[in-house]
Amino acid sequence: MVPYWDPRTQPCLAALTTAGLSARLGLIEAFERADDHQGVAGRHPGETLAMLELLKAVSYAADVYPETSNEWRTWVTGRRPFTDVADWLRRQPDEHWDFFHPERPLFQSSLLAPFMSQHGVGTSQIVMQHVGDYVQLFDRHHLHHGEPFTAANAFVAVITQHVCGNGGRGMIPGNLLGAALNNQAMCRAGQRVHVTALGRTLGDTLRLNLHPHDGDPGSFNYTWTDRPRRSFTAKPAARFPDGPADLHSILGRSILTRPARLPDGSWGVDRVLMGAGDIVDLTHASALQDAVMEKGAPLKASSARALWREAHSLYAATTRREKGMDLYGRLATLPENHRATLWTVGLLARPGKLIAWVNDAFPYIPGRETALRQASEEGCAIAEYVGTALDDAAYAAWRIAYPNAKPADKQQQLARFKAAGEHFAATEPLFHELLDETAEGTPVPDALSTYATEVRSNAERFLTERLRSLPPSSQGHKASTEAREKLESTLNNPRKAPAYLRKEQVA
């Protein structure tokens, strides 16, 4: 029997129903019952993002999208259904949606087929949560680990690679199709923080994030060979997407999977090949609808700063009313009862090494952008100031405890007294409470006062815990006293400390 698998009808996207039950949806059902489900839910944030990108691409390809900001607002407030996308999918030729088609496999490159037998590797290489540097894999999975997995899991892994794949060397030999084949670029989800406005249902989420487009939706990337693409004989020039259908279905990898029968008789995948993908310019306005701009560039994920510590930048974006030209400008035009959650996702990675996904969620209420921005800016400033104050207090303790320290030992000795790590971990839930209270209508000064009091109390306690390791000697007592006094004076500094932190602030 010829291998065939079609994501339109086969359950492949993990989702939650509005009743909170887990479900698996084919693409047709996902659109037909979009408002019966809370949303899609992958095994990691990148997988969820890739599913949403696919659904947006299909909607644009089906010519189902708002053309103007006014039409977008009508879509959102009127909760326009997506049954016409489902109808379009049913009318599509079966060969366009065959994941195992011999000549044009869905989202794959048939040009790799002659090399599969000799150079194919284990299925783990295309699974983001297993992949380290594409050679040494996480979770004890080896590059040549060949356990087959289902077609549905392979399909989700492939779309996730296209959106989220990390840069670095692939194991496919570069001399197969050209010298540039195995030099993989970072895909679009790894280049900046992405923001998705989440609604009550999957349908609400899609409506919020389908940005208006007045014109042809462009080409949907069914397979590698359905349009002229880069060669692998030289470094390619980046092309511009020809429309939103193209933008949201970019093939960021050249991938091929080998079909295999599973023990239950269904079709699965047992080997894969993966090389570099399409190179697309993502600096134009339509590709930056949700971008959070920081110092003139899109915000990127940082291992040193959790996403909540950048919330002030996100809320600064929400107060830019650009007449519906970007996601935030459109959200601001909605009625106040259309509350959304701004879900932020970033990838911590460097070429050849995947580190971790980071994600967070922030409330958004149309009409309360200014209050949320003020709360987030002052809340972040308070957290940063207290973190610096704790570092200064640690230095004060170190200076007394180690009067003759060697320079090489300083950082290790200082770490003994530094409580900033505990401070930021404990402040994160307090910061989210601050935003939630502000979103619900609590006056910003009241919410900030409560937040700052708790942050200060925690900081004093964390420093006390760090100082317990000092010896019960005069020197230890002096080091402890110096550190406490330094923290107290810094938090009460009338010129530098945020007003809500200072104990002498006037109510």
Residue pairs with C-beta under 8 A, 6 or more apart in sequence:
3 100
3 259
3 267
4 98
4 100
4 267
5 98
5 99
5 100
5 151
5 155
5 259
5 267
6 94
6 97
6 98
6 99
7 26
7 27
7 97
7 99
7 106
7 152
7 155
8 26
8 27
8 28
8 89
8 90
8 92
8 97
9 26
9 28
10 26
10 151
10 152
11 24
11 25
11 26
11 29
11 152
12 24
12 25
12 26
12 27
12 151
12 152
12 155
12 156
13 24
13 25
13 26
13 27
13 30
13 40
13 51
13 156
14 22
14 23
14 24
14 40
14 41
14 42
14 43
14 51
14 156
15 22
15 23
15 24
15 25
15 30
15 37
15 38
15 39
15 40
15 41
15 202
16 22
16 23
16 37
16 38
16 39
16 41
17 23
17 36
17 37
17 38
18 35
18 36
18 37
18 38
18 201
20 38
23 37
24 152
25 33
25 37
25 40
27 54
27 55
27 58
27 89
28 86
28 89
28 90
29 86
30 37
30 40
30 55
30 202
31 55
31 58
31 59
31 82
31 83
31 85
31 86
31 89
32 82
32 83
32 86
34 81
34 82
34 201
34 202
34 203
34 206
35 79
35 81
35 201
35 202
35 203
35 204
36 201
37 201
37 202
38 200
38 201
38 202
39 48
39 198
39 201
39 202
39 205
40 48
40 51
40 52
40 55
40 202
41 48
42 48
42 49
42 50
42 51
42 156
42 160
43 129
44 128
44 129
44 357
45 345
45 357
45 358
45 359
46 128
46 160
46 163
46 164
46 189
46 345
46 347
46 357
47 128
47 129
47 156
47 160
47 164
48 345
49 163
49 164
49 189
49 194
49 196
49 345
50 156
50 159
50 160
50 162
50 163
50 164
50 189
51 156
51 159
52 196
52 205
52 206
52 209
53 159
53 163
53 248
53 249
54 159
54 248
54 249
55 202
55 206
56 206
56 209
56 210
56 244
56 248
57 220
57 221
57 244
57 245
57 247
57 248
57 249
58 85
58 89
58 220
59 65
59 82
59 85
59 206
59 210
60 210
60 213
60 217
60 218
60 220
60 243
60 244
60 245
60 248
61 88
61 217
61 220
61 245
61 249
62 84
62 85
62 88
62 89
63 88
63 217
64 82
64 84
64 85
64 88
65 210
65 212
65 213
65 217
65 244
66 72
66 74
66 75
66 210
66 212
66 213
67 212
67 213
67 214
68 212
68 214
69 212
69 323
69 324
69 329
69 330
69 333
71 212
72 207
72 210
72 211
72 212
72 324
72 330
73 330
73 333
73 334
74 80
75 207
75 210
76 204
76 207
76 208
76 334
76 338
77 334
77 335
77 338
79 203
79 204
79 207
80 207
81 203
82 203
82 206
89 97
95 101
95 104
96 104
96 106
96 222
97 106
97 222
98 104
98 105
98 106
99 105
99 106
99 107
99 108
99 151
99 154
99 155
99 257
100 151
100 257
100 259
100 267
101 110
101 223
102 110
102 113
103 110
103 225
104 110
104 222
104 223
104 225
104 226
105 223
105 256
105 257
106 155
106 222
106 223
107 155
107 158
107 159
107 162
107 221
107 222
107 223
107 249
107 251
107 255
108 158
108 223
108 224
108 255
108 256
108 257
109 223
109 224
109 225
109 251
109 254
109 255
109 256
110 223
110 224
110 225
110 256
111 177
111 224
111 225
111 254
112 172
112 176
112 177
112 254
112 255
112 256
112 273
112 275
113 256
115 172
115 173
115 176
115 273
116 256
116 258
116 271
116 273
119 172
119 173
119 176
119 273
120 258
120 271
120 272
120 273
121 143
121 144
121 171
121 271
121 272
121 273
122 141
122 142
122 143
122 144
122 145
122 146
122 147
122 271
122 272
123 145
123 146
123 147
123 148
123 149
123 154
123 157
123 257
123 269
123 270
123 271
123 272
124 130
124 131
124 137
124 141
124 142
124 143
124 145
125 131
125 134
125 137
125 143
125 171
125 272
125 274
126 154
126 157
126 158
126 161
126 255
126 257
126 272
126 274
127 141
127 157
128 157
128 160
128 161
128 164
128 165
128 354
129 138
129 139
130 137
130 138
130 139
130 141
131 137
131 138
131 166
131 354
132 138
132 353
132 354
133 168
133 169
133 352
133 353
133 354
134 143
134 166
134 168
134 169
134 170
134 171
134 184
134 274
134 352
135 143
135 169
135 171
136 143
137 143
137 145
138 354
143 171
146 270
146 271
148 260
148 262
148 268
148 269
148 270
149 268
149 269
150 262
150 266
150 268
150 269
151 259
151 266
151 267
151 268
151 269
154 257
154 268
154 269
158 253
158 255
158 257
161 187
161 252
161 253
161 255
161 274
162 187
162 249
162 250
162 251
162 252
162 253
162 255
162 277
163 187
163 188
163 189
163 250
163 252
164 187
164 189
164 190
164 347
165 184
165 186
165 187
165 190
165 252
165 253
165 277
166 184
166 186
166 187
166 190
166 347
166 349
166 351
166 352
166 353
166 354
167 184
167 185
167 186
167 190
167 349
167 350
167 351
167 352
168 184
168 351
168 352
168 353
169 182
169 183
169 184
169 352
170 181
170 182
170 183
170 184
170 274
170 275
170 276
171 182
172 181
172 182
172 273
172 274
172 275
173 181
173 182
174 180
174 181
174 182
174 183
174 232
176 275
177 231
177 232
177 275
178 231
178 232
178 233
178 234
179 232
179 233
179 234
180 232
180 233
180 234
180 235
180 236
180 276
181 232
181 254
181 275
181 276
182 275
182 276
183 276
184 253
184 274
184 275
184 276
184 277
185 252
185 276
185 277
185 279
186 349
186 351
187 250
187 252
187 253
187 277
188 250
188 252
188 280
188 282
188 287
189 345
189 347
190 347
190 349
191 282
191 298
191 300
192 291
192 298
192 299
192 300
192 346
193 291
193 292
193 298
193 299
193 300
193 301
193 307
193 310
193 344
193 345
193 346
194 290
194 344
194 345
194 346
195 290
195 291
195 292
195 314
195 327
195 342
195 343
195 344
195 345
196 205
196 209
196 290
196 342
196 343
196 345
197 205
197 208
197 209
197 290
197 327
197 331
197 340
197 341
197 342
197 343
197 364
198 204
198 205
198 208
198 340
198 341
198 342
198 343
198 361
199 205
199 207
199 208
199 340
208 327
208 331
208 340
209 290
209 327
211 244
211 286
211 289
211 326
211 327
211 330
212 324
212 330
213 243
213 244
213 286
215 243
216 242
216 243
217 243
217 244
217 245
218 241
218 242
218 243
218 244
218 245
218 246
218 247
219 226
219 227
219 242
219 243
219 245
219 246
220 245
220 246
220 249
221 227
221 246
221 249
221 250
221 251
221 278
224 251
224 254
229 251
229 278
230 236
230 278
230 279
232 275
232 276
236 279
237 279
238 279
238 280
238 281
239 278
239 279
239 280
239 281
240 280
240 281
240 284
241 247
241 250
241 280
241 281
241 286
241 287
244 286
247 280
247 286
247 287
250 277
250 278
250 280
251 277
251 278
252 277
252 278
253 274
253 275
253 276
253 277
254 274
254 275
254 276
254 277
255 272
255 273
255 274
255 275
255 277
256 272
256 273
256 274
257 269
257 271
257 272
258 269
258 270
258 271
258 272
259 267
259 268
259 269
260 267
260 268
260 269
260 270
260 271
261 267
261 268
262 268
281 287
282 288
285 325
285 326
288 298
288 326
289 326
289 327
290 326
290 327
291 298
291 299
291 317
292 298
292 299
292 310
292 313
292 314
292 317
292 344
293 299
293 313
293 317
294 310
294 313
299 310
299 313
299 314
299 346
300 346
301 307
301 346
301 347
301 348
301 358
302 310
302 348
303 348
303 355
303 356
306 358
306 360
306 424
306 428
307 344
307 346
307 358
307 359
307 360
308 360
308 362
308 428
308 431
308 432
309 380
309 383
309 384
309 424
310 380
311 360
311 362
311 376
311 379
311 380
311 431
311 435
312 373
312 376
312 377
312 380
312 381
314 342
314 344
314 362
314 376
315 362
315 369
315 372
315 373
315 376
315 377
316 373
316 377
317 326
317 328
318 328
318 331
318 332
318 342
318 364
318 369
318 372
318 373
319 328
319 369
319 370
319 373
320 326
320 328
320 329
321 329
321 332
322 328
322 329
323 329
324 330
324 333
331 340
331 364
331 366
332 366
332 367
332 369
333 366
334 366
335 366
336 365
336 366
336 367
336 368
338 366
339 363
339 364
339 365
339 366
339 439
340 364
341 361
341 362
341 363
341 364
342 361
342 362
342 363
342 364
343 359
343 360
343 361
344 359
344 360
344 361
344 362
345 357
345 358
345 359
346 357
346 358
346 359
347 354
347 356
347 357
347 358
348 355
348 356
348 357
348 358
349 355
362 376
362 432
362 435
363 372
363 435
363 436
363 439
364 372
364 439
365 372
365 439
368 438
368 439
368 441
371 438
371 444
372 435
372 438
372 439
374 444
375 434
375 435
375 438
375 444
375 447
375 448
376 431
376 435
378 444
378 448
378 498
378 500
379 431
379 434
379 435
379 448
379 451
380 431
381 498
382 448
382 451
382 452
382 455
382 498
382 500
382 501
383 423
383 424
383 427
383 431
383 455
385 496
385 497
385 498
385 501
386 423
386 427
386 455
386 456
386 459
386 491
386 501
387 420
387 423
387 424
388 490
389 459
389 486
389 487
389 490
389 491
390 418
390 419
390 420
390 423
390 459
390 462
390 463
390 487
391 418
391 420
392 486
392 487
392 490
393 417
393 419
393 463
393 483
393 484
393 486
393 487
393 490
394 414
394 417
394 418
394 419
394 463
394 466
394 483
395 414
395 417
395 486
396 479
396 482
396 483
396 485
396 486
397 417
397 466
397 467
397 470
397 479
397 480
397 482
397 483
398 405
398 410
398 413
398 414
398 416
398 417
398 479
399 479
399 482
400 475
400 478
400 479
400 482
401 413
401 417
401 470
401 475
401 476
401 479
402 409
402 410
402 413
405 413
416 466
416 469
417 463
417 466
417 467
417 483
418 466
419 459
419 462
419 463
419 465
419 466
422 462
422 465
423 455
423 458
423 459
423 462
426 458
426 462
427 455
427 458
430 451
430 454
430 455
430 458
431 451
433 451
434 447
434 448
434 450
434 451
437 447
437 450
438 444
438 447
445 500
448 500
449 500
451 500
452 498
452 500
452 501
453 500
455 501
456 491
456 501
459 487
459 491
460 484
460 487
463 483
463 484
463 487
464 484
467 479
467 480
467 483
467 484
470 476
470 477
470 479
470 480
490 496
490 497
491 497
491 501
491 502
491 503
492 501
492 502
492 503
492 504
493 502
494 502
494 504
499 505
